[in-house]
Amino acid sequence: LISLFDKLREEVSELVEAEGKDRVKELGDIYEVLDSITKYFEISNQEVKDLQAKRKEERGGFNDQIRLLWVKEKTK
């Protein structure tokens, strides 16, 4: 399992550095590693998609490329 996480880190690093059509290749490699991780943990792709949709509805997505930098909590 550790090797799968190491491979995921490697592939994400390669995606960050990739340009043009190489990005598609690197994304394919990432999907392959993610498939192996979900199989290892016996998690279905549908379970991931459902949770992804729920979290996007609750928190929003990344389509607008806005990043939350901090949250200020109310003090009692």
C-alpha positions in Angstrom: 0.0 0.0 0.0 2.8 2.4 0.8 4.2 1.8 -2.7 0.8 2.8 -4.2 0.8 6.1 -2.3 4.5 6.7 -3.4 3.5 6.0 -7.0 0.5 8.4 -6.7 2.9 11.2 -5.4 5.2 10.4 -8.3 2.5 10.6 -10.9 1.0 13.8 -9.4 4.5 15.4 -9.6 4.8 14.4 -13.2 1.4 15.9 -14.0 2.4 19.2 -12.4 5.5 19.3 -14.6 3.8 18.0 -17.8 2.8 20.1 -20.7 0.3 19.7 -23.6 -0.8 16.2 -24.4 1.6 14.7 -21.8 -1.0 15.9 -19.2 -3.5 13.3 -20.5 -0.9 10.5 -20.2 -0.1 11.6 -16.6 -3.8 11.8 -15.7 -4.3 8.3 -17.1 -1.4 7.1 -14.9 -3.0 8.8 -11.9 -6.4 7.2 -12.6 -4.7 3.8 -12.8 -3.1 4.3 -9.4 -6.4 5.5 -7.9 -8.2 2.4 -9.3 -5.6 0.2 -7.5 -6.1 2.1 -4.3 -9.9 1.9 -4.4 -9.7 -1.8 -5.1 -7.3 -2.3 -2.2 -9.7 -0.6 0.2 -12.8 -2.2 -1.5 -14.3 1.2 -2.3 -16.5 1.4 -5.4 -16.1 4.1 -8.0 -19.7 5.0 -7.5 -19.2 5.5 -3.8 -16.4 7.9 -4.5 -18.5 9.8 -7.2 -21.4 10.1 -4.8 -19.3 11.5 -2.0 -17.6 13.8 -4.4 -20.9 15.2 -5.6 -22.1 15.6 -2.0 -18.9 17.5 -1.0 -19.1 19.7 -4.1 -22.7 20.6 -3.2 -21.8 21.4 0.4 -18.5 23.1 -0.2 -18.4 24.1 -3.9 -16.0 22.9 -6.5 -12.9 24.1 -8.1 -14.4 25.3 -11.4 -13.9 29.0 -10.5 -10.3 28.2 -9.3 -10.9 30.0 -6.0 -8.9 28.8 -3.0 -10.0 29.2 0.6 -7.0 30.5 2.6 -8.3 30.5 6.1 -11.5 30.2 8.2 -12.1 32.4 11.2 -14.1 30.6 13.9 -16.5 32.4 16.2 -15.3 32.6 19.8 -17.8 31.9 22.6 
